[in-house]
């Protein structure tokens, strides 16, 4: 049954379209504004969206890029009035598939929706053919050509067709989600959703409602029912990143859900069955955490049906320059900077750096260097922080800084370094407790988590042994 998302602030229009497409055999999802539409897109991943332009809170033009970011293959059909036609044309430039002027003929709209479905089917077929060429090609492009990556690819292909739970272990920035997506893409569940939850990004007080959902009135502020990530991943794969951050009480409920294949939303009177494959990841060794009592042993054994360890970037020298060149091409296009080569000396500097933040750190370093460079990326454009032994890996002295960087650029670099050090200090004081560290730094939990990812900082490195 094809799914369609109808986004319009007019109750009558929503009801009319919902009834019409429901009678045509569609599974209909509705939203009254762009903000709600983004939530529905994350949960339901409809292949076709009917999007009104003029809505409160978040209009169609503002919501469109984010809708396409969440589901790039989705076909968005703009519904607009006569006076909004120039805006609809602008929406086409932003990625809309088609537009239709109100009042519209339902048969004409149905024809356009059918064409959109055929278009998404073709895109899916192209992806399927690419997948048949092997997950190896995609992972090699994203992770590198080394023998170590080839070993990861072999394990992905070995386990993908099964229904095993998979535990992916690796340092921050090694590509754990890339591997999880590759497993899903090669599995029989590839046509169903892949849903990712970063367990470290959700405060402990909210994690259960995010995983299992909640009923209206389950707690203060629960003014409507909401499905959890398990329900959103129905028939597909649920990727639980940083699973070691789950509180022990939530671990017990997760174990029960995996064993009984059913979940009970907060405030619900009975559980509902779920069919979900679990892919989990951790940047800390869960086996030692389980022995220390910080992670449930029974849950560890349930997740550990198949383990894929990811090697750090510092042990894959042939991947460093390969990835640096790929990140250089991406950043040059994104930032519109004419930087197309990395000098020999800069390459040597990249190879010497230990990359504690792995590929994520490398990408940030290259993006920053592209911003500061003008043609050829040189060692003085790289700001690599402090390497092992306390020596600063960035080679430029004050005179070369003044010759190649603006005062604004130098200020941005100094601010980033101060921010990184402050975060590490706060995490050290709180022994890796991100909620407490956020309070010390007078910022919110989500902002701290995003900045930790940007700087390649893991809370697990600061936890008491």
BADREN-752692 format. One line per 3 residues: number of its first residue (from 1); their letters; for each residue x, y, z of C-alpha. Coordinates in steps of 0.02 Angstrom, whole numbers, padded with zeros to 5 digits. Layout:
BEGIN
NUM = A = X/Y/Z ~ ...
***
This chain:
BEGIN
1 = XXX = 00000/00000/00000 ~ 00083/00165/-00054 ~ 00096/00301/00077
4 = XXX = 00061/00487/00050 ~ 00087/00636/00165 ~ -00040/00779/00148
7 = XXX = 00019/00945/00222 ~ -00108/01087/00227 ~ -00169/01202/00365
10 = XXX = -00348/01199/00293 ~ -00442/01061/00386 ~ -00568/01040/00245
13 = XXX = -00434/01022/00111 ~ -00341/00894/00218 ~ -00499/00795/00251
16 = XXX = -00550/00798/00067 ~ -00381/00740/00005 ~ -00365/00609/00142
19 = XXX = -00534/00535/00097 ~ -00496/00538/-00089 ~ -00325/00455/-00080
22 = XXX = -00386/00334/00054 ~ -00517/00275/-00070 ~ -00379/00255/-00200
25 = XXX = -00289/00129/-00090 ~ -00161/00245/-00011 ~ -00104/00244/00170
28 = XXX = -00135/00427/00212 ~ -00033/00530/00337 ~ -00080/00712/00370
31 = XXX = 00002/00867/00446 ~ -00068/01040/00478 ~ 00096/01135/00453
34 = XXX = 00276/01114/00401 ~ 00339/01078/00576 ~ 00222/00930/00600
37 = XXX = 00262/00874/00422 ~ 00447/00856/00467 ~ 00401/00745/00615
40 = XXX = 00289/00636/00506 ~ 00425/00624/00372 ~ 00552/00562/00500
43 = XXX = 00432/00430/00564 ~ 00335/00375/00409 ~ 00454/00411/00262
46 = XXX = 00314/00432/00132 ~ 00372/00427/-00050 ~ 00250/00565/-00103
49 = XXX = 00208/00729/-00014 ~ 00071/00853/-00056 ~ 00134/01018/00017
52 = XXX = 00039/01181/00037 ~ 00148/01338/00032 ~ 00061/01460/00149
55 = XXX = 00048/01386/00325 ~ 00078/01448/00503 ~ 00234/01406/00606
58 = XXX = 00333/01334/00460 ~ 00279/01364/00280 ~ 00300/01245/00134
61 = XXX = 00448/01336/00056 ~ 00544/01330/00221 ~ 00498/01147/00254
64 = XXX = 00540/01084/00079 ~ 00732/01076/00093 ~ 00721/00987/00261
67 = XXX = 00592/00862/00194 ~ 00710/00822/00050 ~ 00857/00807/00170
70 = XXX = 00763/00679/00276 ~ 00704/00578/00125 ~ 00797/00632/-00033
73 = XXX = 00698/00513/-00146 ~ 00528/00584/-00093 ~ 00427/00672/-00228
76 = XXX = 00353/00835/-00162 ~ 00205/00908/-00258 ~ 00170/01091/-00215
79 = XXX = -00011/01147/-00196 ~ -00024/01335/-00223 ~ -00142/01477/-00266
82 = XXX = -00132/01580/-00427 ~ -00036/01719/-00340 ~ 00095/01598/-00276
85 = XXX = 00150/01526/-00444 ~ 00321/01616/-00442 ~ 00351/01543/-00269
88 = XXX = 00302/01371/-00334 ~ 00432/01389/-00472 ~ 00560/01433/-00338
91 = XXX = 00507/01275/-00246 ~ 00543/01174/-00403 ~ 00720/01242/-00400
94 = XXX = 00733/01185/-00218 ~ 00689/01007/-00266 ~ 00499/00996/-00281
97 = XXX = 00441/00866/-00408 ~ 00287/00959/-00473 ~ 00161/01093/-00428
100 = XXX = -00026/01115/-00450 ~ -00130/01274/-00440 ~ -00286/01280/-00329
103 = XXX = -00426/01244/-00358 ~ -00368/01084/-00439 ~ -00452/00935/-00520
106 = XXX = -00437/00778/-00411 ~ -00413/00665/-00562 ~ -00271/00776/-00624
109 = XXX = -00192/00771/-00450 ~ -00210/00582/-00443 ~ -00121/00567/-00611
112 = XXX = 00024/00674/-00550 ~ 00037/00573/-00390 ~ 00042/00413/-00491
115 = XXX = 00183/00483/-00598 ~ 00275/00532/-00440 ~ 00258/00355/-00373
118 = XXX = 00327/00286/-00537 ~ 00472/00408/-00523 ~ 00514/00353/-00345
121 = XXX = 00500/00172/-00404 ~ 00631/00205/-00538 ~ 00745/00288/-00410
124 = XXX = 00723/00138/-00295 ~ 00765/00020/-00438 ~ 00923/00117/-00477
127 = XXX = 00972/00105/-00293 ~ 00932/-00081/-00294 ~ 01042/-00109/-00446
130 = XXX = 01180/-00011/-00361 ~ 01158/-00119/-00207 ~ 01168/-00275/-00313
133 = XXX = 01337/-00213/-00371 ~ 01384/-00235/-00189 ~ 01390/-00137/-00029
136 = XXX = 01577/-00143/-00054 ~ 01580/-00004/-00183 ~ 01484/00118/-00075
139 = XXX = 01582/00079/00083 ~ 01749/00090/-00008 ~ 01700/00263/-00074
142 = XXX = 01649/00319/00100 ~ 01781/00233/00208 ~ 01930/00201/00095
145 = XXX = 02019/00066/-00010 ~ 02124/-00015/00129 ~ 02128/-00201/00169
148 = XXX = 02053/-00160/00339 ~ 01899/-00085/00257 ~ 01890/-00234/00138
151 = XXX = 01880/-00345/00293 ~ 01735/-00241/00361 ~ 01645/-00257/00193
154 = XXX = 01665/-00447/00197 ~ 01583/-00453/00368 ~ 01440/-00340/00311
157 = XXX = 01403/-00457/00165 ~ 01413/-00610/00279 ~ 01283/-00548/00402
160 = XXX = 01169/-00436/00297 ~ 01052/-00572/00231 ~ 01022/-00644/00405
163 = XXX = 00910/-00574/00541 ~ 01051/-00570/00670 ~ 01067/-00424/00789
166 = XXX = 01234/-00341/00748 ~ 01349/-00249/00868 ~ 01464/-00124/00781
169 = XXX = 01612/-00071/00888 ~ 01728/00073/00849 ~ 01795/00240/00904
172 = XXX = 01699/00401/00873 ~ 01702/00445/00687 ~ 01750/00274/00619
175 = XXX = 01590/00254/00517 ~ 01476/00147/00626 ~ 01316/00217/00551
178 = XXX = 01384/00195/00374 ~ 01410/00010/00412 ~ 01238/-00006/00490
181 = XXX = 01158/00072/00335 ~ 01257/-00044/00223 ~ 01194/-00196/00320
184 = XXX = 01015/-00134/00304 ~ 01038/-00094/00119 ~ 01094/-00272/00082
187 = XXX = 00962/-00356/00191 ~ 00789/-00421/00145 ~ 00722/-00272/00246
190 = XXX = 00797/-00144/00126 ~ 00625/-00084/00067 ~ 00570/-00048/00245
193 = XXX = 00631/00096/00356 ~ 00804/00119/00426 ~ 00782/00220/00585
196 = XXX = 00930/00286/00685 ~ 00928/00343/00866 ~ 01081/00418/00950
199 = XXX = 01058/00357/01128 ~ 01188/00482/01188 ~ 01090/00630/01118
202 = XXX = 00930/00598/01215 ~ 00919/00644/01401 ~ 00889/00496/01517
205 = XXX = 00716/00562/01564 ~ 00657/00554/01383 ~ 00741/00398/01314
208 = XXX = 00601/00275/01355 ~ 00466/00383/01274 ~ 00577/00403/01120
211 = XXX = 00608/00216/01104 ~ 00435/00148/01145 ~ 00318/00297/01118
214 = XXX = 00183/00363/01234 ~ -00004/00382/01248 ~ -00094/00546/01272
217 = XXX = -00090/00596/01454 ~ 00053/00477/01497 ~ 00148/00622/01576
220 = XXX = 00140/00811/01589 ~ 00147/00885/01414 ~ 00093/00724/01326
223 = XXX = -00054/00809/01237 ~ -00060/00680/01097 ~ -00009/00502/01062
226 = XXX = 00162/00474/00984 ~ 00241/00318/00912 ~ 00418/00276/00966
229 = XXX = 00569/00228/00862 ~ 00524/00043/00872 ~ 00356/00076/00788
232 = XXX = 00437/00192/00661 ~ 00558/00054/00610 ~ 00422/-00079/00590
235 = XXX = 00479/-00210/00465 ~ 00648/-00127/00448 ~ 00804/-00094/00550
238 = XXX = 00827/00008/00708 ~ 01003/00076/00732 ~ 01044/00115/00914
241 = XXX = 01202/00220/00914 ~ 01302/00242/01075 ~ 01196/00107/01157
244 = XXX = 01312/00106/01307 ~ 01233/00271/01360 ~ 01065/00189/01395
247 = XXX = 01017/00191/01581 ~ 01012/00018/01660 ~ 00822/00029/01686
250 = XXX = 00798/00064/01500 ~ 00917/-00078/01457 ~ 00801/-00197/01551
253 = XXX = 00650/-00138/01451 ~ 00748/-00149/01288 ~ 00798/-00328/01327
256 = XXX = 00617/-00373/01361 ~ 00563/-00294/01196 ~ 00695/-00392/01100
259 = XXX = 00652/-00558/01184 ~ 00463/-00542/01169 ~ 00462/-00443/01005
262 = XXX = 00336/-00321/01074 ~ 00341/-00149/01154 ~ 00227/-00058/01273
265 = XXX = 00212/00131/01254 ~ 00213/00239/01410 ~ 00035/00252/01475
268 = XXX = -00026/00104/01370 ~ -00120/-00042/01448 ~ -00053/-00178/01334
271 = XXX = 00100/-00209/01224 ~ 00098/-00213/01034 ~ 00201/-00333/00925
274 = XXX = 00348/-00263/00826 ~ 00456/-00336/00689 ~ 00622/-00244/00696
277 = XXX = 00803/-00293/00668 ~ 00922/-00214/00793 ~ 01089/-00142/00739
280 = XXX = 01183/-00068/00887 ~ 01345/00029/00901 ~ 01463/00081/01039
283 = XXX = 01625/00178/01047 ~ 01670/00089/01210 ~ 01699/-00099/01234
286 = XXX = 01530/-00161/01298 ~ 01602/-00325/01360 ~ 01711/-00236/01489
289 = XXX = 01567/-00120/01533 ~ 01457/-00273/01563 ~ 01590/-00350/01675
292 = XXX = 01601/-00186/01772 ~ 01412/-00183/01796 ~ 01384/-00028/01688
295 = XXX = 01295/-00127/01551 ~ 01179/-00277/01572 ~ 01266/-00439/01527
298 = XXX = 01106/-00521/01465 ~ 01073/-00375/01347 ~ 01254/-00380/01288
301 = XXX = 01239/-00565/01242 ~ 01071/-00531/01156 ~ 01147/-00394/01049
304 = XXX = 01310/-00485/01017 ~ 01244/-00612/00892 ~ 01371/-00543/00768
307 = XXX = 01506/-00412/00802 ~ 01594/-00300/00676 ~ 01745/-00206/00748
310 = XXX = 01794/-00050/00650 ~ 01979/-00006/00640 ~ 02030/00173/00684
313 = XXX = 02092/00288/00548 ~ 02269/00297/00619 ~ 02289/00112/00577
316 = XXX = 02232/00137/00397 ~ 02364/00252/00322 ~ 02311/00219/00142
319 = XXX = 02136/00282/00184 ~ 02192/00449/00257 ~ 02245/00536/00097
322 = XXX = 02105/00451/-00001 ~ 01974/00521/00118 ~ 02061/00690/00129
325 = XXX = 02048/00710/-00060 ~ 01864/00660/-00058 ~ 01827/00783/00083
328 = XXX = 01927/00915/-00013 ~ 01816/00895/-00167 ~ 01657/00903/-00061
331 = XXX = 01713/01056/00037 ~ 01773/01147/-00119 ~ 01601/01131/-00197
334 = XXX = 01507/01169/-00036 ~ 01610/01323/00009 ~ 01638/01376/-00172
337 = XXX = 01825/01385/-00149 ~ 01948/01343/-00290 ~ 02051/01219/-00189
340 = XXX = 02085/01060/-00286 ~ 02252/00990/-00225 ~ 02338/00942/-00063
343 = XXX = 02524/00978/-00059 ~ 02649/00840/-00023 ~ 02699/00921/00141
346 = XXX = 02516/00936/00196 ~ 02489/00752/00152 ~ 02637/00704/00261
349 = XXX = 02564/00806/00404 ~ 02396/00717/00384 ~ 02483/00548/00388
352 = XXX = 02577/00591/00549 ~ 02424/00649/00646 ~ 02346/00515/00761
355 = XXX = 02164/00563/00718 ~ 02078/00529/00885 ~ 01915/00588/00805
358 = XXX = 01946/00477/00650 ~ 01859/00519/00486 ~ 01745/00649/00566
361 = XXX = 01897/00744/00632 ~ 01983/00729/00462 ~ 01831/00798/00372
364 = XXX = 01819/00948/00490 ~ 02006/00982/00471 ~ 01994/00980/00280
367 = XXX = 01838/01090/00277 ~ 01925/01217/00388 ~ 02083/01210/00282
370 = XXX = 01984/01237/00120 ~ 01907/01393/00196 ~ 02081/01462/00233
373 = XXX = 02166/01406/00072 ~ 02169/01483/-00100 ~ 02211/01351/-00229
376 = XXX = 02335/01229/-00152 ~ 02307/01159/00024 ~ 02469/01186/00120
379 = XXX = 02526/01132/00295 ~ 02492/01306/00366 ~ 02308/01286/00322
382 = XXX = 02290/01134/00435 ~ 02246/01155/00619 ~ 02259/00981/00691
385 = XXX = 02262/01015/00877 ~ 02379/00932/01000 ~ 02453/00763/00952
388 = XXX = 02521/00630/01066 ~ 02662/00694/01174 ~ 02583/00866/01186
391 = XXX = 02661/00936/01026 ~ 02550/01049/00921 ~ 02531/00969/00750
394 = XXX = 02490/01133/00665 ~ 02652/01196/00590 ~ 02626/01382/00559
397 = XXX = 02705/01511/00672 ~ 02635/01686/00704 ~ 02715/01764/00550
400 = XXX = 02643/01635/00429 ~ 02473/01648/00514 ~ 02473/01836/00483
403 = XXX = 02522/01811/00304 ~ 02387/01685/00258 ~ 02240/01708/00377
406 = XXX = 02125/01852/00415 ~ 02094/01913/00592 ~ 01919/01839/00579
409 = XXX = 01989/01668/00530 ~ 02114/01671/00673 ~ 01977/01717/00795
412 = XXX = 01867/01574/00735 ~ 02011/01450/00756 ~ 02050/01513/00931
415 = XXX = 01867/01505/00982 ~ 01850/01326/00919 ~ 02005/01271/01015
418 = XXX = 01946/01358/01175 ~ 01775/01276/01154 ~ 01853/01103/01131
421 = XXX = 01960/01122/01287 ~ 01814/01187/01392 ~ 01708/01036/01343
424 = XXX = 01847/00915/01387 ~ 01874/01001/01554 ~ 01687/00995/01597
427 = XXX = 01676/00812/01551 ~ 01828/00774/01657 ~ 01749/00861/01807
430 = XXX = 01583/00769/01784 ~ 01665/00600/01742 ~ 01583/00595/01571
433 = XXX = 01407/00645/01628 ~ 01347/00751/01481 ~ 01193/00820/01569
436 = XXX = 01302/00886/01712 ~ 01433/00950/01590 ~ 01300/01045/01493
439 = XXX = 01243/01129/01653 ~ 01423/01176/01697 ~ 01447/01251/01524
442 = XXX = 01277/01340/01531 ~ 01218/01262/01370 ~ 01086/01135/01324
445 = XXX = 01114/00947/01310 ~ 01088/00938/01121 ~ 01210/01080/01083
448 = XXX = 01344/00997/01191 ~ 01316/00829/01106 ~ 01331/00906/00931
451 = XXX = 01491/00997/00977 ~ 01565/00838/01051 ~ 01532/00750/00886
454 = XXX = 01609/00897/00791 ~ 01770/00891/00893 ~ 01778/00700/00903
457 = XXX = 01756/00696/01093 ~ 01681/00542/01175 ~ 01601/00548/01347
460 = XXX = 01655/00368/01377 ~ 01838/00426/01386 ~ 01799/00522/01545
463 = XXX = 01697/00393/01640 ~ 01764/00321/01802 ~ 01843/00151/01781
***
